[in-house]
Amino acid sequence: MAQQTLNRDAFNKRASVLAVSIPAEKVSLFLKSQELKGSIINIPKTKSVVRDPSSPDKRLVLFRVPELADLCEPAQSFLKLHDVATTTHDIDLDYNFWNADEILGAVLPEELLNGAPSGFAATGHIAHLNLNDEYLPYKYIIGQVILDKNKGVKTVVNKLNSIDTKFRFFKMELLAGEPNYVVEHHESSCVFTFDFTQVYWNSRLHTEHDRLVQLFSPDDVIVDVFAGVGPFALPAAKKGCGVLANDLNPESYKWLSRNIGTNKVQHLARSFEEDGRDFIKAAAGRVWGDPFPEFTPKISKSQAKKEKRVLVSGGSRDPTLTSASESAPVSSVPVPQPKSRRQISHFVMNLPDSAIEFLDAFRGILVEPELRGAYEGKMPMVHCHCFTREVEDQTRAERDIKQRVEEKLGHALTDSMAFHLVRSVAPGKDMYCISFRLPRDVAFAKQ
Ligand SMILES: C[S@@+](CC[C@H](N)C(=O)[O-])C[C@H]1O[C@@H](n2cnc3c(N)ncnc32)[C@H](O)[C@@H]1O
């Protein structure tokens, strides 16, 4: 029968540690020394300096190790230089002294020591583990040790293998700590608050979120079809992009909408709770009918100063200036002109299990004459995430993805396209992102 509760008293131990006897007035020199940093004992509720019982004017400085030879080289040299007498001193150690690995090493059976899960992924205050079956009999002890030994952690959960098939969030079991699953997570200069038991979140996608957001220009309009709580949408809006963000999970929609407010991007990000297919069909009309505020590039401080200097010194009128600045004198510095934002630049579709299935919704999205005219210049990019079982050979993976995308679009992809391997999700299963320009024939197709 596996041990299910942690007996902290079992870690109480009397230990003999290395001590050096020095004059009381030298204590501060020793404690501040860089050479001894990390070697002197530093345990809660345990003194690192005690009276030397053999002399009232002397003190014993205590070290983490039993013998002089166990100290690092700089520490040994320092002690040699100061010509100190070494001795030993008994201290009482308790549970606080040991680290997570040492405690689990003492509690778990020998055969489980290799690969014992003292590490974890953290989202806000929640540490989440993915315990293999053989560790399950010890799950509460493992949870308790992780809770005890990591300051920021307030809740420890084990992710269960079942995932909500529709909205992709994980089922989880509380192992230790408070049953509080609403986390505040910081990523890409944004704060995300959400209930981890109700919505999808994966910190391992951070690099992918950053990668796509870096592709966007601040004056772009982004349509995030499967937005979750906003890890693409909010950093994009923070950058200046206009964003339509959608998620069918009412909980994701709720937190997405709140996060838009908390991150103060209400003027640039709009949230929706629709099926992805309906949302794709409506997006272009929405942006056209209700454009985003014009993007005004920020002027650098030095540029602003230059501008001011020219204005103060006076000048003739610039005929190209807008009405708001009609009486302004000519500036030698070009004033950035506002750009109208009525066209979509990028669609993001991160639902790798089935995003490709939604691509038929793009057929005819720009068929209305006014939209057709607006997009004559440049078609939006589509970034569609997907899984492939072709993991051995990238060319085969790309061929597999391209073929499935073309089938669903009902059209061949002839322009250049990009494939990005996001991560390997399981043995024999890779996640990719295919990026391509929406073919005109698809967008302008009559239904
Ligand atoms: C894999 S998650 C990605 C979330 C977010 N973009 C991210 O990168 O973390 C996919 C999201 O799609 C949402 N979803 C699932 N089916 C949907 C549908 N038919 N229409 C719109 N959203 C859907 C889920 O609720 C989930 O939040």
The ligand as an ORCA input file, in Angstrom:
! r2SCAN-3c Opt
* xyz 0 1
  C      -6.625     24.929    -29.452
  S      -7.607     26.177    -28.731
  C      -6.659     27.620    -29.164
  C      -6.966     28.814    -28.322
  C      -6.007     29.972    -28.527
  N      -6.029     30.466    -29.876
  C      -4.597     29.563    -28.128
  O      -3.700     29.629    -28.974
  O      -4.359     29.228    -26.966
  C      -8.986     26.199    -29.812
  C     -10.145     27.084    -29.350
  O     -11.199     26.942    -30.304
  C     -12.441     26.974    -29.634
  N     -13.421     26.298    -30.494
  C     -13.642     24.978    -30.642
  N     -14.574     24.751    -31.577
  C     -14.949     25.955    -32.055
  C     -15.855     26.375    -33.062
  N     -16.580     25.505    -33.764
  N     -15.971     27.683    -33.313
  C     -15.233     28.598    -32.618
  N     -14.373     28.256    -31.633
  C     -14.223     26.956    -31.361
  C     -12.171     26.277    -28.314
  O     -13.086     26.680    -27.333
  C     -10.732     26.711    -28.006
  O     -10.714     27.847    -27.178
*
